[in-house]
Amino acid sequence: MVFAREQAPEFFKMLAHEIRWRLLQLLARSDYSGQELVRLLSQPQNLVSYHLRLLAEHHLVKERRSSADERSIYYSLDLETLRTLYFGAGNMLHPLLATSETEEILARETVARLAPLRVLFLCTHNSARSQMAEGILRHLGAGRIEVISAGNYPTTLHPLAVQACASMHIDIRQQRAKHLDELHGLTFDYIITVCDRVRESCPTWPSDPDRLHWSLPDPTQAQGTEQERVAIFEQTCRELLIRIRSLLIRIEQEHTAYTEEGSSCL
């Protein structure tokens, strides 16, 4: 029998390097600036920049200039591209490796196993990104996750945010913009900033919650026709859906790992 000799997919070669793998692990959890990644990896800046550039060239990592400080660039994992390349490479080896349970099914099953959580989404005006994130997580949480959104300069719920969520069969019409001061005394398991500006001024909170940052462009600043602006809001909504599903799965995995580690110490 003669087997075709195929080269290993370039995708797997990219993942095989230790520093690139560690970068992807960090970015799977939160968005970070280049300086933060240098500090977290304890590696020279030029080396980290080199590997980030390779990941960006292969569309595994996205770059976005901070809206709070244009001298800083935030890096995030391109989950859609990563998933496509991962299963595409698996298909080259065997067709059964080309598919998996959808993120929606995994997220739904994960929620059923999670202990009750309280999550806070923050952005400056609490009008679009954080409102959509609140509605999506409440929808996926099925009553087991308490979710709130707020801002340090709240305005009003944006009608196109309502429309974008409605396109995904999520109703956020009853939500409202809230100031951070309204949450005084509350504790949270996770605080997620979806705006670069609010991240710079995010106050401290009791109980030391886990903090994550998602550097997302503000859809309310989008220019163009009504149809073009609607499309940008819907793209932001889809990005949030992907991130929130992935967050739920990661929370459950980390909780399981922590529980197993604690059991092994007994």
C-alpha positions as CSV (number, residue, x, y, z in Angstrom):
1,M,0.0,0.0,0.0
2,V,1.4,3.4,-0.9
3,F,0.6,6.4,1.3
4,A,0.6,9.9,0.0
5,R,3.3,12.0,1.7
6,E,1.7,15.3,2.7
7,Q,3.4,18.1,4.6
8,A,2.2,18.8,8.1
9,P,-0.2,21.9,7.9
10,E,1.6,25.2,8.5
11,F,-1.1,25.9,11.1
12,F,0.3,23.2,13.4
13,K,3.8,24.4,12.9
14,M,2.7,27.8,14.1
15,L,1.2,26.3,17.3
16,A,4.3,24.1,18.0
17,H,6.6,26.9,19.2
18,E,6.5,27.4,23.0
19,I,6.3,31.2,23.0
20,R,3.6,31.3,20.4
21,W,1.6,28.6,22.3
22,R,1.9,30.6,25.5
23,L,0.7,33.7,23.7
24,L,-2.3,31.9,22.4
25,Q,-3.0,30.5,25.9
26,L,-3.0,34.0,27.4
27,L,-5.1,35.6,24.6
28,A,-7.6,32.7,24.9
29,R,-8.4,34.2,28.3
30,S,-8.3,38.0,27.7
31,D,-7.0,40.7,25.4
32,Y,-3.7,42.2,26.3
33,S,-1.4,45.0,25.2
34,G,2.0,44.2,23.9
35,Q,3.7,45.5,27.1
36,E,1.4,43.3,29.2
37,L,2.3,40.2,27.2
38,V,6.0,41.0,27.5
39,R,5.6,41.2,31.3
40,L,3.5,38.1,31.6
41,L,5.9,36.0,29.5
42,S,9.1,37.5,31.0
43,Q,10.6,37.6,27.6
44,P,12.4,40.3,25.6
45,Q,10.1,42.8,23.9
46,N,11.6,42.2,20.4
47,L,11.1,38.4,20.8
48,V,7.5,38.7,21.8
49,S,6.8,41.2,19.0
50,Y,8.3,38.8,16.5
51,H,6.0,35.9,17.5
52,L,3.0,38.2,17.7
53,R,3.7,39.4,14.2
54,L,3.9,35.8,12.9
55,L,0.6,34.9,14.6
56,A,-1.0,38.0,13.1
57,E,0.3,37.2,9.6
58,H,-1.3,33.8,9.9
59,H,-4.6,35.5,11.0
60,L,-4.6,33.7,14.4
61,V,-4.3,36.9,16.3
62,K,-5.9,40.3,15.7
63,E,-4.4,43.7,16.4
64,R,-6.3,46.8,17.4
65,R,-5.0,50.2,18.5
66,S,-6.3,51.2,21.9
67,S,-9.1,53.7,21.9
68,A,-7.8,55.0,25.2
69,D,-4.1,55.4,24.2
70,E,-3.3,55.2,20.5
71,R,0.4,54.4,21.4
72,S,-0.8,51.0,22.7
73,I,-2.0,48.0,20.6
74,Y,-4.3,45.3,22.0
75,Y,-4.0,41.8,20.8
76,S,-6.8,39.3,20.7
77,L,-7.4,35.7,19.6
78,D,-9.2,35.3,16.3
79,L,-11.4,32.5,17.4
80,E,-13.3,32.0,14.2
81,T,-10.1,31.7,12.1
82,L,-8.5,29.5,14.7
83,R,-11.5,27.1,14.8
84,T,-11.6,26.9,10.9
85,L,-7.9,26.2,10.6
86,Y,-7.9,23.7,13.5
87,F,-10.7,21.5,12.0
88,G,-9.5,22.0,8.5
89,A,-6.1,20.6,9.5
90,G,-7.8,17.7,11.3
91,N,-9.7,16.9,8.2
92,M,-6.4,16.4,6.3
93,L,-5.7,13.6,8.8
94,H,-9.1,12.0,9.1
95,P,-12.7,13.1,8.3
96,L,-13.8,12.4,11.8
97,L,-11.5,15.1,13.1
98,A,-13.1,17.7,11.0
99,T,-16.2,18.3,13.2
100,S,-16.9,18.8,16.8
101,E,-19.9,19.7,19.0
102,T,-20.8,23.3,18.4
103,E,-19.9,26.0,20.8
104,E,-23.6,26.6,21.5
105,I,-24.1,23.0,22.7
106,L,-20.9,23.0,24.8
107,A,-21.8,26.3,26.3
108,R,-25.3,25.1,27.2
109,E,-24.0,21.9,28.8
110,T,-21.4,23.9,30.6
111,V,-23.9,26.3,32.2
112,A,-25.8,23.3,33.6
113,R,-22.7,22.3,35.5
114,L,-21.6,25.7,36.7
115,A,-22.1,27.0,40.2
116,P,-24.1,30.3,40.3
117,L,-22.0,33.2,39.1
118,R,-22.3,37.0,39.1
119,V,-20.7,38.8,36.1
120,L,-20.3,42.5,35.4
121,F,-19.7,44.0,31.9
122,L,-18.3,47.5,31.8
123,C,-17.9,50.1,29.0
124,T,-17.8,53.9,29.2
125,H,-21.4,54.7,28.1
126,N,-23.1,51.4,28.8
127,S,-25.1,51.9,25.6
128,A,-24.0,49.1,23.2
129,R,-21.2,46.7,23.8
130,S,-21.8,46.0,27.5
131,Q,-25.5,46.0,27.0
132,M,-25.3,43.4,24.2
133,A,-22.9,41.3,26.3
134,E,-25.3,41.5,29.3
135,G,-28.2,40.3,27.1
136,I,-26.3,37.5,25.5
137,L,-24.9,36.1,28.8
138,R,-28.3,36.3,30.5
139,H,-29.8,34.4,27.5
140,L,-27.1,31.7,27.6
141,G,-27.0,31.6,31.4
142,A,-30.6,30.3,31.6
143,G,-31.1,31.8,35.1
144,R,-27.9,30.4,36.6
145,I,-25.8,33.4,36.0
146,E,-26.5,36.9,37.3
147,V,-25.2,39.4,34.9
148,I,-25.1,43.2,35.1
149,S,-23.7,45.9,32.8
150,A,-22.7,49.5,33.7
151,G,-20.5,52.4,32.8
152,N,-18.7,55.3,34.3
153,Y,-20.5,57.8,32.0
154,P,-23.8,56.0,31.1
155,T,-26.1,57.4,28.5
156,T,-29.0,55.4,27.1
157,L,-29.5,51.9,25.5
158,H,-28.7,52.3,21.8
159,P,-31.6,51.2,19.5
160,L,-29.2,49.4,17.1
161,A,-27.9,47.3,20.0
162,V,-31.5,46.2,20.6
163,Q,-31.9,45.5,16.9
164,A,-28.6,43.5,16.7
165,C,-29.6,41.3,19.7
166,A,-33.1,40.8,18.3
167,S,-31.5,39.4,15.1
168,M,-30.2,36.6,17.4
169,H,-33.6,36.2,19.1
170,I,-32.4,38.0,22.3
171,D,-34.6,40.7,23.7
172,I,-32.7,43.5,25.6
173,R,-35.5,46.1,25.4
174,Q,-36.0,46.1,29.2
175,Q,-32.3,46.8,29.9
176,R,-31.1,50.3,30.8
177,A,-27.9,52.1,31.2
178,K,-26.5,52.2,34.7
179,H,-23.8,54.1,36.5
180,L,-21.1,52.2,38.4
181,D,-22.2,53.9,41.6
182,E,-25.5,51.9,41.5
183,L,-23.4,48.7,42.1
184,H,-21.8,49.9,45.3
185,G,-21.5,47.0,47.8
186,L,-22.0,44.2,45.2
187,T,-19.4,41.6,44.6
188,F,-18.7,39.8,41.4
189,D,-16.9,36.6,40.2
190,Y,-15.9,38.2,36.9
191,I,-15.5,41.8,35.7
192,I,-15.1,42.1,31.9
193,T,-14.3,45.4,30.3
194,V,-15.3,45.7,26.7
195,C,-14.0,49.2,26.3
196,D,-10.3,50.3,26.4
197,R,-11.1,53.6,28.1
198,V,-13.1,52.1,31.0
199,R,-10.3,49.6,31.6
200,E,-7.9,52.4,32.4
201,S,-10.3,53.8,35.0
202,C,-11.9,50.6,36.3
203,P,-12.2,50.9,40.1
204,T,-11.2,48.2,42.6
205,W,-13.9,45.8,43.8
206,P,-14.3,43.7,47.0
207,S,-13.7,40.0,46.8
208,D,-11.0,40.5,44.2
209,P,-13.0,39.3,41.1
210,D,-11.3,37.8,38.0
211,R,-10.8,40.6,35.5
212,L,-10.8,40.1,31.7
213,H,-10.6,42.6,28.9
214,W,-12.1,42.4,25.5
215,S,-10.8,45.2,23.2
216,L,-13.8,45.8,20.9
217,P,-14.3,48.8,18.7
218,D,-17.3,51.0,19.6
219,P,-20.1,50.3,17.1
220,T,-21.8,53.6,18.1
221,Q,-18.9,55.4,16.4
222,A,-19.5,53.6,13.1
223,Q,-20.0,55.8,10.0
224,G,-22.0,55.0,6.8
225,T,-25.5,54.2,5.8
226,E,-28.1,52.8,8.2
227,Q,-27.6,49.4,6.7
228,E,-23.8,49.6,7.1
229,R,-24.2,50.7,10.7
230,V,-26.6,47.9,11.4
231,A,-24.1,45.4,10.0
232,I,-21.4,46.7,12.3
233,F,-23.6,46.3,15.4
234,E,-24.5,42.8,14.3
235,Q,-20.8,41.9,13.8
236,T,-20.0,43.2,17.3
237,C,-22.9,41.1,18.6
238,R,-21.6,38.0,16.9
239,E,-18.1,38.7,18.3
240,L,-19.5,38.9,21.8
241,L,-21.5,35.7,21.4
242,I,-18.3,33.8,20.4
243,R,-16.4,35.2,23.3
244,I,-19.1,34.6,25.8
245,R,-19.6,31.0,24.7
246,S,-15.8,30.5,25.0
247,L,-15.7,32.2,28.4
248,L,-18.4,29.8,29.8
249,I,-16.4,26.8,28.6
250,R,-13.1,28.1,30.0
251,I,-14.7,28.9,33.4
252,E,-16.0,25.3,33.6
253,Q,-12.6,23.9,32.6
254,E,-10.7,26.0,35.1
255,H,-13.2,25.1,37.9
256,T,-12.8,21.4,37.1
257,A,-9.0,21.7,37.0
258,Y,-9.0,23.5,40.3
259,T,-11.4,21.0,41.9
260,E,-9.3,18.0,40.7
261,E,-6.1,19.7,42.0
262,G,-7.7,20.3,45.4
263,S,-8.8,16.6,45.5
264,S,-5.3,15.4,44.8
265,C,-4.0,17.3,47.7
266,L,-6.3,15.6,50.2
